[in-house]
Amino acid sequence: MSGIVGIYYPDGQPVDHTNVERMMASLAHRGPDGAGVWRDGPIGLGHRMLWTTPESLQETLPLVSKTGTLVLTADARIDNRDELIGTLGLDDRPPGEISDSELILAAYEKWGVSCPERLLGDFAFAIWDGRSRKLFCARDPMGVRSFYYYHARRIFAFASEIKALFCLSDIPHRLNEVRVADYLVRIFEDQAITFYQGIFRLPAAHSLIVSRETIQIQPYWVHDPWREVRLPSDEEYAEAFREIFTEAVRCRLRSAFPVGATLSGGLDSSSIVCTARQVLAGEGNQRLHTFSAIFPGLLTEDLPKIDERSYVKTVLAMGGLEPHYVHADRLSPLAELDRVLWHEDEPVLAPNLYMHWALYSAAYQQGIRVFLDGIDGDTTVSHGLDLLTDLARTGRWKTLVTEATALARKSPSSFFTPRRVIWQFGLRPLIPKSAMQLWWVLRRRLTQPIWTVNTAINPVFARRVGLAERAQALLVNSSTPARTAREAHWQSLTSALIPYVLELADKAATAFSLEARYPFFDRRLMEFCLSLPPEQKLHQGWTRFVMRRAMAGILPHEVQWRISKANLSPNFKRRLLDYERETLDEVILNEPQVIEEYVDMPALRAAYARYASQPMHSGQDVLTIYGAVMLALWLRRAGLNVVS
């Protein structure tokens, strides 16, 4: 991943070259292989280069069109290169001489502001159009690449990271308390705001046009919940999945440097690793490096929940892989926190980020620049449990009982009897959430809004920022029951939590000069999986049925049909208390002043007491504690002005 910055003065004020240089210097970690600046009167664009693909080795940015009227700065990897090269008439040269930035610029010249919908891959870019005197910006469909901006009457500025914006004296450094409230109650639905007043992120799958008079933001692509694929047989569904998934992995292996991948032993990471191994072997390329987090030092009672070493070894036994291990049981969840917060620019609510940080560090030490990750195959492929809701809704009781019985038999937990499966996944989703909340109130189990349960937000602060009304407006879509299994799958794929996690990962990876790539977030794969009949996602008690069948002969049989899934919480719960007791005591018990205005301290201390006495039975308390402490440590570091 590279770094991009830009400044535009609508009133015609010339851009100071040193301002662009300062912004770029703050993003040096994103691009150690070169830097470039283009400036013309009121517009200035900058770029920091991280070489990853073979084409990037000869790439120079910002890129000026042959006519001199268009200028591009981009943090991008384009995957449908062959298609674009032919369509855009660039096939008069060898493909290796055509950079991804050339493809973006040519796409804009041909299709204008509709060009992002024609691009497959991960990207954040800005194009200055000198003909119309407008700045056009866009971000990829899932938000893999970051894009932040500030807009006021006399300035528009953007950057890959917030810290670059603060290099400009025009931009205030003030805390956005509304985002603090969202953070404390874990609401991620507002994908535009940040912890800083006036600084926004461009939402995923959106474009932005800035002119002298206006700024326009609009979506250019959405998941289509109505499209349906119908094929004659299970075999053909599996073959189609395998073809699309293999291409999603193949195009993410395009690299001029060694490639690494996470290998947890689960279905997602193992499918990526084994597919990549086959692709690399077919191309006579280098061996794939794998990186696995292991926990041998945990207590014996924890290991059955978290230890996947047997599955990892089964994958490695297939050959063609160079394994590396990170002893995550020796890590604190707050490890290197000062450095983490510098790179992230905001407090993070990601309990497992410390493990990714360690895996990225290990990859960096091996000279890796491209890192494949299995986030979030569960969502893209779907476990298919919403089929049970469909069966109940349409009165197909016999099939419902059959599927529920098969699912219960395969479940590793004795809790899931057929009756419980039918209730949990078949009937309960049909009950409106408002009715469920009323039932809990009548049972005296719920005396506050659902979005404040298991949090410790100060109620006075919540009222001051109008959180109740805000939550009601933001959560209206997620509180509406899906009408079909496909619509439920669509709701999962459009969850605001996905771009939130990807944005955190983006900045963590760039701390180690890595480009993280996510095959399961390939647009073609997501569109295909969403369009599948629900019976291809859950079949005879097998979740993610189409993917399991598609991986026949690619995955080891034990991994292909495994049912269990690792639970990473034991390590987090134990190590947070083991390694950070002093920090927790300081923030929660001794010096809480920085968060007292925002956090209900008696509630937080009660949660801490429960967690400290029984860390493995603390439920959501540990996440409440982690979030509040992270906020406090970030606020101390940030030194923000507060303007209520």
Secondary structure, DSSP 8 states (H G I E B T S, - for coil): --EEEEEE-TT-----HHHHHHHHHHTGGG-BT-EEEEEETTEEEEEEB---STGGGG--SSEE-TTSSEEEEEEEEES-HHHHHHHTT-TTS-GGG--HHHHHHHHHHHHGGGGGGG--EEEEEEEEETTTTEEEEEE-TT--S--EEEEETTEEEEESSHHHHTTSTTS--EE-HHHHHHHHTT-----SB-SBTTEEE--TTEEEEE-SS-EEEEE-----TT-----SSHHHHHHHHHHHHHHHHHHTT--SS-EEEE--SSHHHHHHHHHHHHHHHHTT---EEEEEEE-TTS-TTTHHHH--HHHHHHHHTTSSEEEEEEEGGG--TTTTHHHHHHHHSS----TTHHHHHHHHHHHHHTT--EEE--TTHHHHH---THHHHHHHHTT-HHHHHHHHHHHHHH-S-TT--HHHHIIIIIIGGGS-HHHHHHHHHHTTS--S-GGGTT--B-HHHHHHTTHHHHHHHHTTTTTS--SSHHHHHHHHHT-THHHHHHHHHHHHHHTTT-EEE-GGG-HHHHHHHHHS-GGGTEETTEETHHHHHHTTTTS-HHHHT-------HHHHHHHHHHHHHHHHHIIIII--GGGTTTB-HHHHHHHHHHHHH-GGG-TTHHHHHHHHHHHHHHHHHH--EE--
